[in-house]
C-alpha cells in the first residue's frame, strides 16, 4: 500500500435531515488520491445518503465539502465534482438491445453531423476493455451479458469518463471469486493511475483485501476512520454495531436420524446432473460452488420454479412430483430466493399481507380472509423474527433490506415447512441482521427443521453447515463434514 | 408524512367534492335528488364495466373486449327475451354466460400463450363484434318482453333498478377485492407476479378469474343496456371499454398493477358523470365535453405519477 498523501476530497461536519430526522449528523470524511477507502456501516447508517450528496442527487443542509483543495460553494456539488465522480450502482443500468460499445459511449456517441461512427466507437471500446484486461466482445448486445460482465462494463464506463473518484456500491455482490479477482486487479490499476475509490461492501474479506482505510458510520454519525492494518475484524464489527457481537456462528445442532429430503440423480439439461444428497431433520446442508455451478438452479428445481428432466425428489419418504412452487409449498418445502426483489416479496403489500401470502388459506374461511387470525399469526412471527417496521400495515417497499429479508423468511416459515432452502440468505444485509438470521437458523434446526443453505461466503458456509456439498459446473464434487471442511478444500473442489 | 400520504389517497375524492361544490354554485339544479338520479342512472353501465376491469387492471392487465362483450351479451339476451318466449331468467343467464365465456377465453389465452393482454383482448374485441353481427344477422333485435325492459327502466320503491344493481355490484366487488383470498391474490399478482408465483399462488388461475369477472360484468352491462334501449344492437357498446378504463385510471388505479381500489373506481365513474352532467346543465356542447374528459384523464395520471415520485 503506497502512502498517497494528497487529498482529493475533504468533508467536514456534513449534516442532512429528512422531515426533522437527522440522516447524517456531523460527518467527517477525507479521501486521498489513489486510495481505496471503504465506507462501512449497517443499513440505515447513512452511507447511501452520504453518497447521494457526493454525486449531487441530494444537497446537504450544513457542513463543508472541498474537492481538489477547492471549497465547494453552497455545498453545490454539481459545478465541479459531478464531472469527476462516478458511481457504480448496485442495480445495473444498461440498455439491453444496445451493444457493449454503444452502452459504454451512451450519451457521448462518436460521429459527425448526426451520423454515428460505429467503427470508431467499437475501436475505442475495445482499447478501453483491453487496457483493463477485460475479455468481453464489444459487439455483444448487453442482454447477452452476465450480471458480472455488466458490472465490469459499468466500471469500464466510469473509467472512460476519466473519473477521479469512483464510488462502488456492493460491486462484488454478483461476482464469482474469479471475477472479484479481476475487479481487484482493475481497482489496483486505477489506484496506480491516481484514481480514488470509495468502496461500499458488507463483505469483510474483501474490505481487508483491498481497502487502505476504513470509515465507519453508525446511525448517521461518524464513528471512526482507521487504517485497515490497524483495525481487526472484531473491532470493526463492534464499531459498526456499537456493541460486541458474541461469536458470529454458534455451534450447530446435531442432525436427527430422520431423513427429510432425499434427492436422487437429479438432472436438468445444461444446468446440472447426477445430484444425490440427503438432508436430515435439524441439519444445515450447505451448498458451495462458484457462480454458474448450478446451486440456485438445483434449489429452483426442488422448489418447482423450473422443471427437471429426470431424477427423484423424496420428501419424508414420499416421492414428489413438483410442477410449481404451489406444489412445493403444499408438500412442505420453502424457498428464500437470492433475488429478494424479484422473487421475495410484493412491495406494495403490507408486512402482514406479505407474511401471510403463502399460507392465507389457513387464515380464512370459505374464501374470506379472517382478519383476526391473520393479524394474530403474523404479529407473532414478526415479533419472533424481530422485524422492525412502523407496524404490520407498513408497506414492505419501505423497509430496509434486512427487514425485507426477514419478512420473506417469515412468509416461508408461516407455511410450516419441513425443509427450507435459503439461497444467499444474508446477501446485501448488514452485520446485525446477518447475526440475527444465523441465530434464527440455529433456533429452527433445533426445532427439527431441515435447512439447505446456499452461499458464496465461505465463512458463512463453514460456520453454519453440518455438511457441505460442493458443486462445480453442474456436477456434485463432494460432500464434506463440517470437521473436514476448510476454505481451501472447498475451493479445491469448486475449481475442479 | 403519514398525513400527507393519507391526503393523497383521498386526492381524487377532494377533487370530486370541489368540482361538485363549484357546480352547485353555478347551477342550482345540480344538487337535486332528481338530477343525481339522472347522473347515477347514466353512469351505471359504465360503472359496472369499470368495476370488472378494475380487477384486471390491478393485476397489471387490460381488457379491450368489454364493448364487444356488451354487444354479444346484449344480442344473445335480446334474442331470448321476446314476449311469451322464455322466463326472464333465461335471457339474463344467456347474457351473463356469453360474457363469462368470452372473459374466460381471454384469461385462458393470456395465461397459456403469454401474449400481452392488450393484443389478446384486441383480438377478442374484433371477434366479439363479429359474433354479435353473426348472431343478429347484422340487424337490431327488438320486440322485448315487458319484464326484460323493466330491468333497464323500472323502479323499485321509487329507486331505478339500474341504481339498485349498481349498488349491489359495488358492494359485491368491494368485498371480493378487500375481503377474499382472490382479492389479496389480485394485488399480489399485480404487485410482483414472479414473487406471487414463488409464494405459491397459482397466477394463471388468478388471471383467468379476473378476466372472467370482467367478462361476466360486461355481460351484465350488455343486458342492462339492451333493456334500457329496448333493442339488442350488434353495434352497441363500441368504445365503452375506453370509458371504463378511463374511470378506473381517474380513480387512482395504477395501470402498471398492484395498486387501486373499487371506491376509487366508483368516484372515477361519478366524476365523469358529474362533469358530463354539469356541462349539459351549462349548455356546453358535447364536443367540448370530450376535450374536458381527455384533460381529466391525463391530469389524473399525472397526479398519480407525481405521487410515485414523491413516494420514492
Interface residues (C-beta under 8 A of the other chain):
Chain A: X19 X303 X305 X324 X325 X326 X328 X329 X330 X335 X337 X342 X343 X344 X345 X346 X347 X348 X349 X353 X357 X358 X360 X361 X364 X367 X368 X369 X411 X415
Chain B: X1 X179 X180 X181 X182 X184 X187 X188 X191 X192 X194 X195 X196 X197 X198 X199 X200 X201 X202 X258 X259
